[in-house]
Amino acid sequence: MNCIVCVTSVPDTASVIKIGPDGKKIDEGGIKWILSPFDEYALEAALQLTEAKGGEVTAVTYGPARAEAALRDCLARGAHQAVHVAGGEATLGDSFTIATVLAKAFAGRSYDLVLCGVKGVGTDCSQVGQMLAELLAIPHVANVTKLEVGDGSLTAGRDVEGGQERVECPLPALITCQKGLNEPRYAALKGIMAAKKKPVEKVEVASLGVTEGADPFYVVRSLELPPPASEGTIIKGEDDPAGAAAQLVNLLRSEAKAI
Amino acid sequence: MAGILVFIEQRNSDIRKASLQALSQARRLAGGEVAAVLVGSGVAGAAPGLGAYGAAKAYVADDPNLALYSAEGYAEAVAKAAAATSPEAILFAGTAMGRDLAPRVAAKLGVGALADVVSLERDGDRLVARRPVYSGKAFATVDAGGHTPQVVTLRPNVFAAEETGGVAEVVTLDGLALAIRAVVKELVDTGGGEIDVAEADIIVSGGRGLKGPENFALIRSLAEALGGAVGASRAAVDAGWIAHKHQVGQTGKVVSPSLYIAAGISGAIQHLAGMSSSKVIVAINKDPDAPIFKIADYGIVGDLFAVIPPMVEEVKKLAG
């Protein structure tokens, strides 16, 4: 059971987002970069599968130099190999180009299952996994919160509005992983030390025949902060909660027209 | 001028409201003809009525193998309809199905896709989309780089559905090469009749201030009185008080209902990111300095255990 886990490096979810000087990208000053939270579920699922069935976990990222930290995190948690396709500054949010680069980077690698996070926290496109599956000509199941892998096939639970689809699928296949699938492990100190010595295979994006930015499928015209919230009506309800409740319901009805 | 194709989602032949919203938006934008593509089994009867929302033609892929959703099967049908119409854009409602299908279709057609779009306008031959990024901490204005078709998923309940009258001409899609490997065996109802937060127009959410799982009953009673859904903060979900499907925020669901009530939620930046685009925000918290009050339109500084029960009574009075 060989697994490839696609990961990405994103701003910590606690980050305050500011707009950079070009008005198209975020200001990266002071941003702490982390392994995208949903990728943790993908990695954990791959580690559990290979622990149970043998085989190797390869973590792959396509990103700038800082993305190597996300790969080291994967290695520290138990991934066997790591591949860093260097680049990605000009293709942020361009799901199709990212999927194209990953598909090319997969050439010559064997896999039974490809795992992605349900989305990269930040660009929030939630598209690379499905596009990659199409380009690799394999089936996919997205938004997976339950997974059983048998001989040559998998059964997955995929969350949809108000329900869950139970999907059966032959391998090789791709899944995108949602919170609830498992409880990701933390890297132990021993793992962190060992990860520093493990090699990270470097691939230049140009060697895959892709010229970044030459033919984009996602062009950012501008990036803005949302308009600031106007000051709200705050009722003091410590002494007369029932009165405050009645006043609030009345405001929601007559002023906000929300109920 | 090339037209716009809209994927129409149905469950048991009930057309999703969000798909009609997409269809109406297509009609507002299209330079050419608007076409719909309806996929399923025994769904053809619902096709002519799509004309009322602006579809001149409705392409129907009707096959027993398409009774339940399949990304591969549905992508084949949409691609067939795209081949028949050569549209400048293909719109999808940004539901679980649309968000899954659109990227698969786009890659099949060799193009990108713009996801979770909240505004879509025309600039010459390009559609210009505005979409939240960093879970709504910022908004990006983007286009598809001049590639066609421009594949776009629209966030539900942001675009208005407008009934204008008319009947769509039904065209049957034949010769589908269905090679479905990932097969949906069943759709299990896990909602227990509850409204899903992703679809709700009103959401009442609870957080750490509830002090324990049993007190979600209080949140539920207000949600029920308002006809809304139950949401939760990450803290409440991680404590095991309620299932993850209720989580609102950066690692949960990003929502924009008409009314969002946060009770006992202080308002961590990750939570605010997931709900700050709601139309009306109400906060109930005993800490007057809680960050949630900074983005609230209305708020009560007080004990939620003392405030919510009379709120439920007041709401019931309005309904009665």
Interface residues (C-beta under 8 A of the other chain):
Chain A: P11 T13 A14 S15 V16 I17 I19 I26 P37 F38 G93 D94 S95 F96 T97 A99 V121 G122 T123 D124 C125 S126 Q127 V128 G129 Q130 M131 L132 A133 E134 L135 I138 P139 H140 V141 A142 N143 T145 G157 R158 D159 V160 E161 G162 G163 Q164 E165 R166 V167 E168 C169 P170 A173 Q178 K179 G180 D215 P216 F217 Y218 V219 V220 R221 S222 L223 E224 L225 P226 A229 S230 G232 T233 I234 I235 K236 G237 E238 P241 A242 A244 A245 A246 L248 V249 N250 L251 L252 R253 A256 A258 I259
Chain B: L68 Y69 A71 E72 A75 T95 A96 M97 R99 D100 A102 P103 R104 A106 A107 K108 V111 G112 A113 L114 A115 D116 V128 R131 P132 V133 Y134 S135 G136 K137 A138 F139 A140 T141 V142 D143 A144 G145 H147 R181 A182 V183 V184 K185 E186 L187 V188 D189 T190 G191 E194 I195 D196 A198 E199 I202 L226 A243 H244 K245 Q247 Q250 T251 G252 V254 S258 L259 A268 I269 Q270 A273 S276 S277 K279 V280 I281 V282 A283 I284 K286 P288 F293 K294 I295 A296 D297 Y298 G299 I300 V301 G302 D303 A306 V307 I308 P310 M311 E314 V315 L318
